[in-house]
């Protein structure tokens, strides 16, 4: 299965019990944009993956500050074009694969914290060398 991590070494998995943390500062009335790199890695070296995608499945609580989550593929250490979901190349994901996550909130009026961001990785798993 493919898993999402905060670090390139794939030691800090993002889960419901250990959610992602995106921090940023902005003046009142300004727009907030936070970009960070995350990594996708397989937990099983005998598998390969096709039709891999990542998207956000957040369901904010009532009254929560609106935040838009988008994703970009890595382009030499910088984010490529952001979109609500991204398709990743087929492969074994034995090495951590970088993907950028961007959080945006418009016209921020006060400090806020959201811990309800959830990401969904879709994939088709196959035995690598049957």
Backbone as a printed PyTorch tensor [residue, N CA C, xyz], in Angstrom:
tensor([[[  0.8450,  -1.1730,   0.0000],
         [  0.0000,   0.0000,   0.0000],
         [  0.8930,   1.2390,   0.0000]],

        [[  0.4350,   2.2820,  -0.6530],
         [  1.1640,   3.5380,  -0.6550],
         [  0.7440,   4.3640,   0.5510]],

        [[  1.7420,   5.0040,   1.1600],
         [  1.4950,   5.8180,   2.3490],
         [  2.1330,   7.1850,   2.1550]],

        [[  1.5800,   8.1920,   2.8550],
         [  2.0560,   9.5650,   2.7510],
         [  2.8360,   9.9250,   4.0100]],

        [[  3.9920,  10.5630,   3.8040],
         [  4.8910,  10.9040,   4.9070],
         [  5.2450,  12.3850,   4.9030]],

        [[  5.5960,  12.8820,   6.1000],
         [  6.0390,  14.2690,   6.2610],
         [  7.5010,  14.4320,   5.8860]],

        [[  8.2540,  13.3310,   5.9100],
         [  9.6900,  13.4000,   5.6890],
         [ 10.1350,  12.4420,   4.5900]],

        [[ 11.2430,  12.7870,   3.9610],
         [ 11.7560,  12.0040,   2.8420],
         [ 12.2280,  10.6140,   3.2770]],

        [[ 12.5980,  10.4630,   4.5340],
         [ 13.0460,   9.1760,   5.0440],
         [ 11.8670,   8.2450,   5.3330]],

        [[ 10.6460,   8.7400,   5.2060],
         [  9.4150,   7.9690,   5.4140],
         [  9.3450,   7.3960,   6.8280]],

        [[  9.6180,   8.2640,   7.8130],
         [  9.5150,   7.8430,   9.2160],
         [  8.3360,   8.4990,   9.9250]],

        [[  7.7900,   9.5790,   9.3470],
         [  6.6680,  10.2980,   9.9680],
         [  5.4360,  10.2050,   9.0700]],

        [[  4.6990,   9.1140,   9.2050],
         [  3.5210,   8.9040,   8.3660],
         [  2.3940,   9.8510,   8.7750]],

        [[  1.6620,  10.3420,   7.7920],
         [  0.4880,  11.1770,   8.0320],
         [ -0.7200,  10.2520,   8.1580]],

        [[ -1.3600,  10.2650,   9.3220],
         [ -2.5120,   9.4150,   9.5960],
         [ -3.5560,  10.2410,  10.3400]],

        [[ -4.6890,   9.6230,  10.6370],
         [ -5.7080,  10.3260,  11.4220],
         [ -5.2070,  10.6230,  12.8230]],

        [[ -4.3690,   9.7540,  13.3630],
         [ -3.8190,   9.9760,  14.7000],
         [ -2.6210,  10.9190,  14.6840]],

        [[ -1.9940,  11.0660,  13.5250],
         [ -0.8600,  11.9790,  13.3450],
         [ -1.1160,  12.8020,  12.0900]],

        [[ -2.0520,  13.7730,  12.1770],
         [ -2.4390,  14.5310,  10.9830],
         [ -1.3290,  15.4540,  10.4850]],

        [[ -1.4920,  15.9070,   9.2550],
         [ -0.5460,  16.8440,   8.6750],
         [ -0.6620,  18.1870,   9.3850]],

        [[  0.4460,  18.8990,   9.4740],
         [  0.4710,  20.2250,  10.0790],
         [  1.0300,  21.1980,   9.0510]],

        [[  0.2230,  22.1690,   8.6690],
         [  0.6310,  23.2030,   7.7260],
         [  0.5480,  24.5230,   8.4730]],

        [[  1.6720,  25.2010,   8.6620],
         [  1.7010,  26.4430,   9.4370],
         [  2.1160,  27.6080,   8.5630]],

        [[  1.5230,  28.7630,   8.8360],
         [  1.8980,  29.9680,   8.1280],
         [  1.4280,  31.1910,   8.8810]],

        [[  2.0420,  32.3070,   8.5890],
         [  1.6640,  33.5690,   9.2180],
         [  1.2400,  34.5550,   8.1380]],

        [[  0.2450,  35.3870,   8.4890],
         [ -0.2590,  36.3650,   7.5330],
         [ -0.8980,  37.5120,   8.3140]],

        [[ -0.8350,  38.7070,   7.7770],
         [ -1.4840,  39.8610,   8.4040],
         [ -2.9980,  39.7490,   8.2380]],

        [[ -3.7390,  40.3180,   9.1570],
         [ -5.2080,  40.3020,   9.0880],
         [ -5.6690,  40.8740,   7.7550]],

        [[ -6.6010,  40.1610,   7.1210],
         [ -7.1490,  40.5890,   5.8420],
         [ -6.3750,  40.1080,   4.6320]],

        [[ -5.2140,  39.4940,   4.8610],
         [ -4.4000,  39.0020,   3.7510],
         [ -4.7560,  37.5510,   3.4360]],

        [[ -4.2890,  37.0890,   2.2990],
         [ -4.4870,  35.7030,   1.9030],
         [ -3.3000,  34.8680,   2.3790]],

        [[ -3.5760,  33.6740,   2.8680],
         [ -2.5540,  32.7680,   3.3720],
         [ -2.2850,  31.6790,   2.3450]],

        [[ -1.0220,  31.4600,   2.0520],
         [ -0.6130,  30.3440,   1.1980],
         [  0.5570,  29.6390,   1.8690]],

        [[  0.3910,  28.3430,   2.0860],
         [  1.4390,  27.5220,   2.6810],
         [  1.7160,  26.3680,   1.7200]],

        [[  2.9860,  26.2150,   1.3490],
         [  3.3960,  25.1170,   0.4770],
         [  4.4110,  24.2630,   1.2280]],

        [[  4.2690,  22.9620,   1.0950],
         [  5.2290,  22.0570,   1.7130],
         [  5.3310,  20.7810,   0.8920]],

        [[  6.4730,  20.1430,   0.9850],
         [  6.6860,  18.9040,   0.2560],
         [  6.3600,  17.7280,   1.1730]],

        [[  5.6770,  16.7470,   0.6250],
         [  5.3830,  15.4990,   1.3150],
         [  5.8650,  14.3640,   0.4150]],

        [[  5.9140,  13.1370,   0.9570],
         [  6.4690,  12.0220,   0.2080],
         [  5.5410,  10.8200,   0.2450]],

        [[  5.4570,  10.1320,  -0.8790],
         [  4.6590,   8.9140,  -0.9960],
         [  5.6200,   7.7440,  -1.1640]],

        [[  5.3860,   6.6870,  -0.3810],
         [  6.2720,   5.5260,  -0.4290],
         [  5.4630,   4.2590,  -0.1970]],

        [[  5.9050,   3.1860,  -0.8180],
         [  5.2620,   1.8890,  -0.6400],
         [  5.7080,   1.2570,   0.6750]],

        [[  4.7910,   0.5260,   1.2970],
         [  5.1440,  -0.2170,   2.5030],
         [  5.4200,  -1.6920,   2.1790]],

        [[  5.4800,  -2.0140,   0.8760],
         [  5.6940,  -3.4050,   0.4660],
         [  6.5470,  -3.4370,  -0.7970]],

        [[  7.7940,  -3.8510,  -0.6520],
         [  8.7380,  -3.8680,  -1.7680],
         [  8.4480,  -4.8850,  -2.8510]],

        [[  7.4470,  -5.7430,  -2.6460],
         [  7.1230,  -6.7490,  -3.6670],
         [  6.0410,  -6.2610,  -4.6280]],

        [[  5.5330,  -5.0420,  -4.3970],
         [  4.4260,  -4.5280,  -5.2200],
         [  4.8810,  -3.4160,  -6.1460]],

        [[  4.1150,  -3.2280,  -7.2080],
         [  4.2560,  -2.0770,  -8.0910],
         [  2.8650,  -1.4600,  -8.2280]],

        [[  2.7980,  -0.2190,  -8.6500],
         [  1.5280,   0.5190,  -8.6200],
         [  1.2630,   1.2070,  -9.9500]],

        [[ -0.0180,   1.2370, -10.3100],
         [ -0.4780,   1.9390, -11.5080],
         [ -1.6890,   2.7820, -11.1440]],

        [[ -1.9800,   3.7600, -12.0000],
         [ -3.1320,   4.6550, -11.8050],
         [ -3.1450,   5.2560, -10.3980]],

        [[ -2.0210,   5.8240, -10.0280],
         [ -1.8450,   6.4160,  -8.7030],
         [ -2.3070,   7.8680,  -8.7290]],

        [[ -3.0660,   8.2520,  -7.7180],
         [ -3.5380,   9.6280,  -7.6110],
         [ -3.5870,  10.0690,  -6.1670]],

        [[ -3.5660,  11.3860,  -5.9650],
         [ -3.7000,  11.9460,  -4.6160],
         [ -4.6850,  13.1050,  -4.6700]],

        [[ -5.5260,  13.1900,  -3.6440],
         [ -6.5160,  14.2560,  -3.5270],
         [ -6.7880,  14.5080,  -2.0510]],

        [[ -7.4810,  15.5880,  -1.7650],
         [ -7.8760,  15.9090,  -0.3970],
         [ -9.3170,  15.4720,  -0.1840]],

        [[ -9.5940,  14.9270,   0.9810],
         [-10.9570,  14.4940,   1.3000],
         [-11.4450,  15.1830,   2.5630]],

        [[-11.0320,  16.4290,   2.7440],
         [-11.3940,  17.1310,   3.9790],
         [-12.9060,  17.3550,   4.0890]],

        [[-13.3600,  17.3530,   5.3090],
         [-14.7530,  17.6060,   5.6300],
         [-14.7540,  18.5260,   6.8530]],

        [[-14.5800,  19.8390,   6.6220],
         [-14.3950,  20.7470,   7.7510],
         [-15.6270,  20.8230,   8.6540]],

        [[-15.3810,  21.0260,   9.9380],
         [-16.5000,  21.1830,  10.8650],
         [-17.2310,  22.5000,  10.5940]],

        [[-18.4920,  22.6150,  11.0150],
         [-19.2320,  23.8660,  10.8130],
         [-18.4840,  25.0490,  11.4300]],

        [[-18.4380,  26.1380,  10.6900],
         [-17.7940,  27.3520,  11.1750],
         [-16.2930,  27.3940,  11.0120]],

        [[-15.6920,  26.3370,  10.4790],
         [-14.2380,  26.3100,  10.2970],
         [-13.8270,  27.2800,   9.1950]],

        [[-12.6460,  27.8440,   9.3280],
         [-12.0930,  28.7210,   8.3010],
         [-11.8950,  27.8930,   7.0330]],

        [[-12.3090,  28.4510,   5.9010],
         [-12.1980,  27.7360,   4.6280],
         [-10.7510,  27.6890,   4.1690]],

        [[-10.2810,  26.4890,   3.8630],
         [ -8.9250,  26.2690,   3.3660],
         [ -9.0370,  25.3690,   2.1470]],

        [[ -8.3780,  25.7560,   1.0700],
         [ -8.3590,  24.9590,  -0.1500],
         [ -7.0230,  24.2260,  -0.2270]],

        [[ -7.0910,  22.9150,  -0.4030],
         [ -5.8980,  22.0860,  -0.5160],
         [ -5.7130,  21.6800,  -1.9760]],

        [[ -4.5070,  21.8860,  -2.5010],
         [ -4.1730,  21.4640,  -3.8590],
         [ -2.8170,  20.7560,  -3.8330]],

        [[ -2.5100,  20.0490,  -4.9190],
         [ -1.3060,  19.2290,  -5.0010],
         [ -0.5570,  19.5350,  -6.2910]],

        [[  0.7660,  19.3610,  -6.2350],
         [  1.6060,  19.5260,  -7.4240],
         [  2.6850,  18.4550,  -7.4200]],

        [[  3.0570,  18.0140,  -8.6080],
         [  4.1970,  17.1120,  -8.7270],
         [  5.4670,  17.9160,  -8.5310]],

        [[  6.5250,  17.2470,  -8.1240],
         [  7.8140,  17.9060,  -7.9180],
         [  8.5130,  18.0760,  -9.2570]],

        [[  9.0790,  19.2650,  -9.4650],
         [  9.7860,  19.5710, -10.7040],
         [ 11.1720,  20.1010, -10.3300]],

        [[ 12.0970,  19.1790, -10.0470],
         [ 13.4590,  19.5750,  -9.6960],
         [ 13.5570,  20.3230,  -8.3820]],

        [[ 12.7210,  19.9780,  -7.4210],
         [ 12.7650,  20.6280,  -6.1130],
         [ 11.7770,  21.7620,  -5.9430]],

        [[ 11.0140,  22.0470,  -6.9830],
         [  9.9840,  23.0880,  -6.9320],
         [  8.6510,  22.4760,  -7.3640]],

        [[  7.5520,  23.0900,  -6.9230],
         [  6.2520,  22.5530,  -7.3480],
         [  5.9620,  22.8600,  -8.8030]],

        [[  5.3370,  21.9010,  -9.4860],
         [  4.8410,  22.1130, -10.8360],
         [  3.4540,  22.7590, -10.6920]],

        [[  2.5530,  22.5730, -11.6220],
         [  1.2240,  23.1870, -11.5620],
         [  0.3700,  22.5120, -10.4920]],

        [[ -0.3100,  23.3160,  -9.6890],
         [ -1.2000,  22.8040,  -8.6410],
         [ -2.5840,  22.4900,  -9.2080]],

        [[ -3.2050,  21.4560,  -8.6380],
         [ -4.5710,  21.0770,  -8.9950],
         [ -5.1890,  20.3640,  -7.7920]],

        [[ -6.5140,  20.2350,  -7.8010],
         [ -7.2240,  19.5890,  -6.6970],
         [ -6.8070,  18.1340,  -6.5220]],

        [[ -6.3850,  17.5040,  -7.6050],
         [ -5.8650,  16.1360,  -7.5330],
         [ -4.7210,  16.0180,  -8.5240]],

        [[ -3.8630,  15.0510,  -8.2840],
         [ -2.7310,  14.8220,  -9.1820],
         [ -2.6150,  13.3370,  -9.4740]],

        [[ -2.2730,  13.0380, -10.7090],
         [ -1.9600,  11.6690, -11.1050],
         [ -0.4450,  11.5170, -11.0460]],

        [[  0.0190,  10.4410, -10.4510],
         [  1.4440,  10.1760, -10.3180],
         [  1.8620,   9.0860, -11.2910]],

        [[  3.1480,   9.0220, -11.6140],
         [  3.5870,   7.9880, -12.5620],
         [  3.4900,   6.5960, -11.9550]],

        [[  3.3260,   5.5950, -12.8090],
         [  3.3450,   4.2060, -12.3590],
         [  4.7400,   3.8810, -11.8380]],

        [[  4.8200,   2.9660, -10.8720],
         [  6.1280,   2.5620, -10.3790],
         [  6.0340,   1.7670,  -9.1030]],

        [[  7.2000,   1.4330,  -8.5530],
         [  7.2250,   0.6180,  -7.3410],
         [  7.2370,   1.4560,  -6.0630]],

        [[  7.5630,   2.7200,  -6.1540],
         [  7.5770,   3.6400,  -5.0120],
         [  8.4360,   3.1000,  -3.8660]],

        [[  9.5050,   2.3740,  -4.2300],
         [ 10.4570,   1.9190,  -3.2100],
         [ 11.1960,   3.1000,  -2.5970]],

        [[ 11.4440,   4.1000,  -3.4170],
         [ 12.0330,   5.3480,  -2.9330],
         [ 10.9020,   6.3430,  -2.7210]],

        [[ 11.0100,   7.1590,  -1.6890],
         [  9.9710,   8.1470,  -1.4030],
         [  9.8270,   9.1010,  -2.5900]],

        [[  8.5950,   9.2850,  -3.0510],
         [  8.2910,  10.1150,  -4.2160],
         [  7.7220,  11.4470,  -3.7330]],

        [[  8.3450,  12.5820,  -4.0940],
         [  7.8820,  13.8730,  -3.5800],
         [  6.6170,  14.3780,  -4.2720]],

        [[  5.7610,  14.9760,  -3.4820],
         [  4.5660,  15.6580,  -3.9820],
         [  4.3690,  16.8990,  -3.1070]],

        [[  3.9720,  17.9890,  -3.7190],
         [  3.7700,  19.2460,  -2.9970],
         [  2.3150,  19.3800,  -2.5760]],

        [[  2.1150,  19.9070,  -1.3710],
         [  0.7790,  20.2040,  -0.8460],
         [  0.7220,  21.7060,  -0.6030]],

        [[ -0.3590,  22.3220,  -1.0930],
         [ -0.5450,  23.7620,  -0.8740],
         [ -1.8820,  23.9870,  -0.1830]],

        [[ -1.8580,  24.7870,   0.8830],
         [ -3.0700,  25.1870,   1.5920],
         [ -3.2460,  26.6830,   1.3830]],

        [[ -4.4570,  27.0820,   1.0000],
         [ -4.7500,  28.5000,   0.7780],
         [ -6.0300,  28.8830,   1.4950]],

        [[ -5.9700,  30.0470,   2.1500],
         [ -7.1410,  30.6070,   2.8080],
         [ -7.1840,  32.0930,   2.4560]],

        [[ -8.3470,  32.5600,   2.0460],
         [ -8.4940,  33.9360,   1.5640],
         [ -9.0330,  34.8330,   2.6730]],

        [[ -8.4870,  36.0490,   2.7510],
         [ -8.9760,  37.0890,   3.6680],
         [ -9.0140,  36.5840,   5.1150]],

        [[ -7.8650,  36.1720,   5.6160],
         [ -7.7580,  35.6500,   6.9810],
         [ -8.0140,  36.7760,   7.9790]],

        [[ -8.9060,  36.5460,   8.9300],
         [ -9.2800,  37.5720,   9.9000],
         [ -8.7030,  37.3290,  11.2970]],

        [[ -8.2760,  36.0980,  11.5800],
         [ -7.7200,  35.7860,  12.8960],
         [ -6.9290,  34.4850,  12.7960]],

        [[ -6.0810,  34.2650,  13.7700],
         [ -5.3280,  33.0150,  13.8220],
         [ -6.2990,  31.8420,  13.9120]],

        [[ -5.9460,  30.7470,  13.2780],
         [ -6.8060,  29.5660,  13.3270],
         [ -5.9660,  28.2980,  13.2410]],

        [[ -6.5470,  27.2170,  13.6620],
         [ -5.9150,  25.9020,  13.5620],
         [ -6.9420,  24.9310,  13.0110]],

        [[ -6.4950,  24.1260,  12.0570],
         [ -7.3420,  23.0630,  11.5050],
         [ -6.5380,  21.7760,  11.5280]],

        [[ -7.1090,  20.7370,  12.0760],
         [ -6.4310,  19.4440,  12.1270],
         [ -7.2250,  18.3780,  11.3860]],

        [[ -8.1480,  18.8130,  10.5390],
         [ -9.0410,  17.8690,   9.8680],
         [ -8.6630,  17.6110,   8.4110]],

        [[ -7.4760,  18.0290,   7.9770],
         [ -7.0840,  17.7820,   6.5920],
         [ -6.8060,  16.2990,   6.4090]],

        [[ -7.4220,  15.7340,   5.3880],
         [ -7.2290,  14.3180,   5.0820],
         [ -6.8780,  14.1900,   3.6010]],

        [[ -5.9700,  13.2810,   3.3240],
         [ -5.5390,  13.0420,   1.9590],
         [ -5.9100,  11.6190,   1.5710]],

        [[ -6.2100,  11.4390,   0.3040],
         [ -6.5520,  10.1080,  -0.1890],
         [ -5.6240,   9.7640,  -1.3410]],

        [[ -4.9540,   8.6330,  -1.2030],
         [ -4.1100,   8.1120,  -2.2760],
         [ -4.8410,   6.9280,  -2.8830]],

        [[ -5.0770,   6.9940,  -4.1760],
         [ -5.6940,   5.8720,  -4.8830],
         [ -4.6110,   5.1720,  -5.6950]],

        [[ -4.7460,   3.8610,  -5.8330],
         [ -3.7610,   3.1080,  -6.5940],
         [ -4.2990,   1.7400,  -6.9480]],

        [[ -3.7020,   1.1620,  -7.9670],
         [ -3.9140,  -0.2440,  -8.2890],
         [ -2.6090,  -0.9420,  -7.9610]],

        [[ -2.6880,  -1.9960,  -7.1430],
         [ -1.4970,  -2.7320,  -6.7180],
         [ -1.3320,  -4.0020,  -7.5540]],

        [[ -0.0790,  -4.2780,  -7.9040],
         [  0.2440,  -5.5030,  -8.6290],
         [  1.5270,  -6.0930,  -8.0470]],

        [[  1.6530,  -7.4030,  -8.1190],
         [  2.8980,  -8.0380,  -7.7230],
         [  3.9500,  -7.6230,  -8.7480]],

        [[  5.1010,  -7.1530,  -8.2740],
         [  6.1090,  -6.5790,  -9.1520],
         [  6.7070,  -7.6000, -10.1090]],

        [[  7.0640,  -8.7640,  -9.6220],
         [  7.6890,  -9.7770, -10.4720],
         [  7.0180, -11.1230, -10.2370]],

        [[  5.8770, -11.3500, -10.8860],
         [  5.1560, -12.6130, -10.6440],
         [  5.9070, -13.8200, -11.1900]]])
